[in-house]
Amino acid sequence: MKRLRRPSRMPIDPYIVLLLGTVGLAALLPARDTAADVVSGAATAAIAFLFFLYGARLSTREALDGLRHWRLHVTVLVCTFVIFPVFGIAARALVPSLLTQPLYQGLLFLTLVPSTIQSSIAFTSIARGNVPAAICAGSFSSLAGIVLTPLLAAGLIGGDTIGFSTDSLLKIVLQLLVPFLAGQVARRWIGEFITRHKKVLGLVDRGSILLVVYTAFSEGVNQGIWHQVSPLRLAGLLGVEAVLLAVMLALTWYGARALGFGRPDRIAIQFAGSKKSLASGLPMASVLFGSHASLAVLPLMLFHQMQLMVCAVIAKRRARDPEATADAPDEPAPHPVQGRPDNRVLR
């Protein structure tokens, strides 16, 4: 009977508390005028640095090895850029009964954003899944999203809302893709340093996202975003996003099993295929939506916090599954094999 006893409380991820605190700070003390310009510039630089770190963390050997697992990566890409958008298009039926047109456009944009990198890796590691596959799947999705997300947004949202042009695509490439490639080039010199200081650099990338969240919500407060969304509409949006997340979590888990993937791969597919990147979505939205970005990214920011809380619980439960040890992926022994990177370096 003792084996059935569990802790009476579920620890809250401090990062979620920080995200909520950042939103509260922006609501009480939003950056305005010159301060807003300074914070916006700092957020742009922070995102560029974040993608530089992503590039420096992904070893070229892991990327090439990951290409051999193409079925997994195609599955994640289909979930991210095909199935998610289909649900986004279907949500048009909820306007105007449940969602306003601007909220629906934000929800549709949410479904077009690429998958996460860092949190997908972390949750896959906690659940004892295929960590190298999660690294590659998240990275490939982010790179594909630099081109696919603006194109899909222009085609599906369009109108006067999306300011898509060659110039906007170039801005996104310069802010996301170029730093990522620069990190890949610099990896030969800074790779060991990043490995040794992965915890400190993890704080850097989380801090970068917090800065971007503060910038986006500050702009929203300055534009009166909370006066544009009634509590009833906000509750409706949260309900729709909860259903969307639940459906995608179930679809990626059971769909991957139907496709013949083993448990470690199914874990990687579930966490990489059901999540959306705030780090990629916010800068893209600021370029594509311009002055309308604050309301457009509200669904993404709410979904991001929801997915973190839900996936944290799922990852811990997956780690306690009876088959977790039996089906765990082949990883280096406690003493890493010489000449091969430690697959757990990005935990």
C-alpha positions as CSV (number, residue, x, y, z in Angstrom):
1,M,0.0,0.0,0.0
2,K,2.9,2.4,0.6
3,R,3.7,2.4,-3.1
4,L,0.3,4.1,-3.7
5,R,1.1,7.1,-1.5
6,R,2.0,10.3,-3.3
7,P,2.9,13.7,-2.1
8,S,-0.1,15.8,-1.0
9,R,0.9,18.8,-3.1
10,M,2.1,19.3,-6.6
11,P,5.1,21.6,-6.8
12,I,4.6,24.6,-9.1
13,D,7.2,25.3,-11.7
14,P,8.9,28.6,-10.6
15,Y,9.2,29.6,-14.3
16,I,5.4,29.6,-14.5
17,V,5.2,31.9,-11.5
18,L,7.8,34.2,-13.1
19,L,5.7,34.3,-16.3
20,L,2.6,35.2,-14.4
21,G,4.6,37.8,-12.4
22,T,5.9,39.3,-15.6
23,V,2.4,39.7,-16.9
24,G,1.4,41.3,-13.6
25,L,4.4,43.7,-13.7
26,A,3.5,44.7,-17.3
27,A,-0.1,45.4,-16.2
28,L,1.0,47.6,-13.3
29,L,4.2,49.1,-14.7
30,P,4.1,48.9,-18.5
31,A,7.1,50.3,-20.4
32,R,6.1,53.6,-22.1
33,D,7.7,56.1,-24.6
34,T,11.5,55.9,-24.5
35,A,11.5,53.1,-22.0
36,A,9.3,51.1,-24.4
37,D,11.7,51.6,-27.2
38,V,14.7,50.5,-25.0
39,V,12.8,47.4,-23.8
40,S,11.7,46.5,-27.3
41,G,15.3,46.8,-28.6
42,A,16.5,44.7,-25.7
43,A,13.9,42.0,-26.4
44,T,14.9,41.8,-30.1
45,A,18.5,41.4,-29.1
46,A,17.6,38.8,-26.4
47,I,15.6,36.7,-28.9
48,A,18.5,36.9,-31.4
49,F,20.9,35.7,-28.6
50,L,18.5,33.0,-27.6
51,F,18.5,31.5,-31.2
52,F,22.3,31.9,-31.2
53,L,22.4,29.6,-28.1
54,Y,20.0,27.2,-29.8
55,G,22.4,27.0,-32.7
56,A,25.4,26.6,-30.5
57,R,23.8,23.8,-28.5
58,L,22.8,21.6,-31.5
59,S,25.8,19.5,-32.5
60,T,26.2,18.9,-36.2
61,R,26.6,15.2,-35.5
62,E,23.2,15.1,-33.7
63,A,21.5,17.0,-36.5
64,L,22.9,14.6,-39.1
65,D,22.0,11.6,-37.0
66,G,18.6,13.0,-36.5
67,L,18.0,13.1,-40.3
68,R,18.1,9.3,-40.3
69,H,15.0,9.4,-38.0
70,W,13.0,11.2,-40.7
71,R,9.7,9.6,-40.0
72,L,9.6,11.1,-36.5
73,H,10.5,14.6,-37.8
74,V,8.0,14.4,-40.6
75,T,5.3,13.4,-38.0
76,V,6.2,16.4,-35.8
77,L,6.2,18.8,-38.8
78,V,2.8,17.5,-39.9
79,C,1.3,17.9,-36.4
80,T,2.8,21.5,-36.2
81,F,2.1,22.9,-39.7
82,V,-0.8,20.8,-41.0
83,I,-3.0,19.4,-38.2
84,F,-2.7,22.4,-35.9
85,P,-3.7,24.8,-38.7
86,V,-6.7,22.6,-39.6
87,F,-8.0,23.0,-36.1
88,G,-7.3,26.7,-36.3
89,I,-9.4,27.0,-39.5
90,A,-12.2,25.0,-37.9
91,A,-12.3,27.4,-35.0
92,R,-13.7,30.0,-37.4
93,A,-17.1,28.5,-36.6
94,L,-16.8,30.0,-33.0
95,V,-16.9,33.6,-34.4
96,P,-18.8,35.6,-33.1
97,S,-20.6,33.4,-30.7
98,L,-17.6,32.6,-28.5
99,L,-14.6,34.4,-30.0
100,T,-14.2,37.9,-31.5
101,Q,-12.6,38.2,-34.9
102,P,-9.3,39.6,-33.5
103,L,-9.1,36.8,-30.9
104,Y,-9.8,34.2,-33.6
105,Q,-7.0,35.6,-35.7
106,G,-4.7,35.3,-32.8
107,L,-5.8,31.7,-32.2
108,L,-5.3,30.9,-35.9
109,F,-1.8,32.5,-35.7
110,L,-1.1,30.4,-32.6
111,T,-1.7,27.2,-34.7
112,L,0.8,28.3,-37.3
113,V,3.7,28.9,-35.0
114,P,6.6,26.3,-34.8
115,S,7.2,24.0,-32.0
116,T,9.4,24.8,-28.9
117,I,13.0,23.7,-28.5
118,Q,14.0,24.0,-24.8
119,S,10.8,22.9,-23.1
120,S,10.3,20.0,-25.5
121,I,13.8,18.8,-24.6
122,A,13.2,19.3,-20.9
123,F,9.9,17.5,-20.8
124,T,11.1,14.6,-23.0
125,S,14.1,14.2,-20.7
126,I,11.9,14.1,-17.5
127,A,9.6,11.5,-19.1
128,R,12.6,9.4,-20.2
129,G,11.9,9.8,-23.9
130,N,14.2,10.1,-26.9
131,V,16.1,13.3,-26.0
132,P,18.2,13.5,-29.2
133,A,15.1,13.2,-31.3
134,A,13.4,16.0,-29.3
135,I,16.5,18.2,-29.8
136,C,16.4,17.7,-33.6
137,A,12.6,17.8,-33.9
138,G,12.4,21.1,-32.1
139,S,15.3,22.6,-34.0
140,F,14.0,21.5,-37.4
141,S,10.5,22.8,-36.6
142,S,11.8,26.2,-35.6
143,L,13.9,26.5,-38.7
144,A,11.0,25.4,-41.0
145,G,8.7,27.9,-39.1
146,I,10.9,30.8,-40.1
147,V,9.6,30.4,-43.6
148,L,6.3,28.4,-43.2
149,T,4.7,30.5,-40.5
150,P,4.8,33.8,-42.4
151,L,3.6,32.1,-45.6
152,L,0.8,30.3,-43.8
153,A,-0.2,33.5,-41.9
154,A,-0.3,35.5,-45.2
155,G,-2.4,32.8,-46.9
156,L,-4.8,32.0,-44.0
157,I,-5.2,35.3,-42.1
158,G,-4.3,37.7,-44.9
159,G,-6.3,40.8,-45.4
160,D,-5.2,44.1,-43.9
161,T,-4.1,42.4,-40.7
162,I,-1.0,40.7,-41.9
163,G,1.7,42.9,-43.3
164,F,3.5,40.1,-45.1
165,S,6.2,41.1,-47.6
166,T,9.7,40.2,-48.6
167,D,11.0,42.8,-46.1
168,S,9.0,41.2,-43.2
169,L,10.4,37.7,-44.1
170,L,13.9,39.2,-44.2
171,K,13.5,40.7,-40.8
172,I,12.4,37.3,-39.4
173,V,15.3,35.6,-41.0
174,L,17.8,38.1,-39.7
175,Q,16.4,37.9,-36.2
176,L,16.0,34.1,-35.9
177,L,17.8,32.1,-38.7
178,V,21.0,34.1,-39.0
179,P,21.7,33.9,-35.2
180,F,21.0,30.2,-35.2
181,L,23.4,29.6,-38.1
182,A,26.0,31.8,-36.4
183,G,25.6,29.6,-33.3
184,Q,26.3,26.6,-35.4
185,V,29.4,28.1,-36.8
186,A,30.6,29.2,-33.3
187,R,29.9,25.8,-31.7
188,R,33.4,24.5,-32.5
189,W,34.8,27.3,-30.2
190,I,32.1,27.7,-27.5
191,G,30.5,24.2,-27.5
192,E,32.4,23.0,-24.4
193,F,31.8,26.3,-22.6
194,I,28.0,25.9,-23.2
195,T,28.1,22.3,-22.0
196,R,29.9,23.3,-18.8
197,H,27.6,26.2,-18.0
198,K,24.3,24.8,-19.3
199,K,22.4,25.8,-16.1
200,V,23.5,29.4,-16.3
201,L,22.7,29.7,-20.0
202,G,19.3,28.1,-19.3
203,L,18.6,31.0,-17.1
204,V,19.6,33.3,-19.9
205,D,17.2,31.8,-22.4
206,R,14.3,31.8,-19.9
207,G,15.2,35.4,-19.0
208,S,15.0,36.3,-22.7
209,I,11.5,35.0,-23.0
210,L,10.4,36.8,-19.8
211,L,11.7,40.1,-21.4
212,V,9.8,39.4,-24.6
213,V,6.6,38.7,-22.6
214,Y,7.0,41.9,-20.6
215,T,7.5,43.9,-23.9
216,A,4.5,42.4,-25.6
217,F,2.2,42.8,-22.6
218,S,3.4,46.4,-22.0
219,E,2.5,47.3,-25.5
220,G,-0.9,45.6,-25.0
221,V,-1.6,47.5,-21.8
222,N,-0.6,50.8,-23.5
223,Q,-3.1,50.0,-26.3
224,G,-5.8,49.0,-23.8
225,I,-5.8,45.3,-24.6
226,W,-7.7,44.3,-21.4
227,H,-10.5,46.8,-22.3
228,Q,-10.8,45.1,-25.7
229,V,-11.3,41.6,-24.2
230,S,-14.2,40.9,-21.8
231,P,-13.8,38.3,-19.0
232,L,-16.4,36.2,-20.8
233,R,-14.5,36.2,-24.1
234,L,-11.2,35.5,-22.2
235,A,-12.8,32.5,-20.5
236,G,-14.1,31.3,-23.9
237,L,-10.6,31.6,-25.3
238,L,-9.1,29.7,-22.5
239,G,-11.7,26.9,-22.9
240,V,-11.0,26.6,-26.6
241,E,-7.3,26.5,-26.0
242,A,-7.7,23.8,-23.3
243,V,-9.6,21.7,-25.8
244,L,-7.1,22.3,-28.5
245,L,-4.2,21.3,-26.2
246,A,-6.0,18.2,-25.0
247,V,-6.8,17.0,-28.5
248,M,-3.2,17.5,-29.7
249,L,-1.7,15.8,-26.7
250,A,-4.0,12.8,-27.3
251,L,-3.5,12.8,-31.1
252,T,0.3,12.9,-30.9
253,W,0.4,10.1,-28.3
254,Y,-2.0,7.7,-29.7
255,G,-1.4,8.6,-33.3
256,A,2.3,8.0,-32.9
257,R,1.5,4.6,-31.4
258,A,-0.7,3.8,-34.4
259,L,2.2,4.7,-36.7
260,G,4.4,2.1,-34.9
261,F,6.7,4.4,-32.9
262,G,8.2,3.0,-29.7
263,R,7.6,4.7,-26.3
264,P,10.7,6.9,-26.3
265,D,9.9,8.2,-29.7
266,R,6.2,8.7,-28.8
267,I,7.2,10.9,-25.9
268,A,9.4,13.1,-28.1
269,I,6.6,13.3,-30.7
270,Q,4.0,14.2,-28.0
271,F,6.0,17.0,-26.5
272,A,7.4,18.4,-29.7
273,G,4.2,18.0,-31.8
274,S,1.7,19.5,-29.3
275,K,3.5,22.6,-28.2
276,K,4.0,26.1,-29.6
277,S,7.0,28.4,-29.3
278,L,6.6,31.8,-27.6
279,A,10.2,32.7,-28.5
280,S,9.5,32.3,-32.2
281,G,5.9,33.4,-32.2
282,L,6.3,36.8,-30.5
283,P,9.0,38.3,-32.8
284,M,7.1,37.0,-35.8
285,A,3.9,38.5,-34.6
286,S,5.5,41.9,-34.0
287,V,6.8,41.9,-37.6
288,L,3.6,40.5,-39.3
289,F,0.9,42.2,-37.2
290,G,2.6,45.5,-36.4
291,S,0.4,47.7,-34.2
292,H,-2.1,44.8,-33.8
293,A,0.5,42.4,-32.4
294,S,-0.4,42.8,-28.7
295,L,-3.9,41.4,-29.1
296,A,-2.8,38.9,-31.8
297,V,-0.3,37.2,-29.4
298,L,-2.6,37.0,-26.4
299,P,-3.8,33.5,-27.4
300,L,-0.2,32.4,-27.9
301,M,0.9,33.6,-24.5
302,L,-2.0,32.0,-22.7
303,F,-1.5,28.7,-24.6
304,H,2.2,28.8,-23.8
305,Q,1.6,29.0,-20.0
306,M,-1.1,26.3,-20.2
307,Q,1.1,23.9,-22.2
308,L,3.9,24.3,-19.6
309,M,1.7,23.5,-16.7
310,V,0.0,20.5,-18.3
311,C,3.1,19.0,-19.9
312,A,5.0,19.3,-16.6
313,V,2.4,17.1,-15.0
314,I,2.3,14.6,-18.0
315,A,6.1,14.4,-18.1
316,K,6.3,13.5,-14.4
317,R,3.6,10.8,-14.8
318,R,5.3,9.4,-17.9
319,A,8.5,9.0,-15.8
320,R,6.6,6.9,-13.3
321,D,5.1,4.6,-15.9
322,P,6.0,0.9,-15.3
323,E,7.4,0.7,-18.8
324,A,9.6,3.8,-18.4
325,T,12.7,1.9,-17.5
326,A,12.1,-1.1,-19.8
327,D,11.5,1.1,-22.8
328,A,14.0,3.9,-22.0
329,P,16.1,4.9,-25.0
330,D,19.6,3.8,-25.4
331,E,21.7,6.5,-23.7
332,P,25.3,6.6,-22.7
333,A,26.2,4.7,-19.5
334,P,26.9,6.8,-16.4
335,H,30.4,7.3,-17.9
336,P,29.9,8.8,-21.4
337,V,31.5,7.0,-24.3
338,Q,34.6,8.7,-25.5
339,G,34.2,10.8,-28.6
340,R,30.4,11.0,-28.3
341,P,28.4,13.9,-26.8
342,D,26.4,13.4,-23.7
343,N,22.7,13.2,-24.9
344,R,21.6,14.7,-21.6
345,V,23.5,17.9,-21.9
346,L,20.3,20.0,-22.7
347,R,18.2,18.8,-19.8
